[in-house]
Amino acid sequence: MTIQAAVADTSAKTVAFGDKTYAIQALSDDSYTVLLAGIPVGRVVYSFGAANGVPEGNAISEDDLYAIAEAWFAAVDA
């Protein structure tokens, strides 16, 4: 089984995951909206020392949002 890695680009405010590039829009210091082609698909939140993904609808899985969240918060904290 191959695990895909999400790659964050903080200057462009994007995360590439799989064959898609998601835009990241800040809501607060630890909460961001994840957009695909300008449409919100979920939120990523850093709380209690952990990155979490919260899907909005069924356009993306919680596991994929978790990978995006991990990559984003690791890049932001770097």
N, C-alpha and C positions, 0 to 999 in steps of 0.2 A: 504494500500500500504506500503510495506516495502522498506526502503531505505538502500542499502548496503553501508557500510563504507569502505573506502580505508584505508589500514594500511601501513605506510611507515617505512622502516628499513634503516636508513641512513648509518649504518655500512656495510650492504650488498649491498647498493645502489639499493634497490628494493622497489616496492609498490605492495602489494597484494590487488587485487580488484576482487570481484566475485570469480570465481574458477581459476583465472589466477594470475601469478606473473610476473610483468613487471620490466625489468631492466631499470635503469635510468643512462644515460651517460651525463656528463656535457659538454655543449658547451661554456658557460660563467657562471658568477656568478648567473645570473637570467634566464638562458635558458638551457634546458635539452632535449635530445632526449629520447623518450620512446620506448623501444624495447620489442618485444614478441618473444621468442625463437631466439634471435639474429637478428630479422628483425625489422627495424624501422617502427613503426605504427603511430607516431606523435611526436609533441614537446609540452613541457609545458614551459610557459614563465611567469615571474612575472614582470608586468609593470604597472605603475601608481597606485600602491597599490593593485593590484588585480592579482590573479592567472588565467591564461588562458590556454586552451588546443587547439591545432591546429592539426587535424587529417591529415595524409598523406595517401590518399586512403580511402577505406571504411572498413578497418579491425577493426576499433574502432570508436565509436561515439564521438562527441564533448562533450556530457554530461559526458561520462565515463572519458574522458581525463580531464575534469574540476575537477571531483572527485579526480583523481590521482594527479592533480596539487595542489589542496587544501591540500591534505594529505602531499605531498612532501614538499611544501613550509612551512607548519606549523611545520613539523619535522625539517627542516633545520634551521628555525629561532628560534627553541626552545633552 
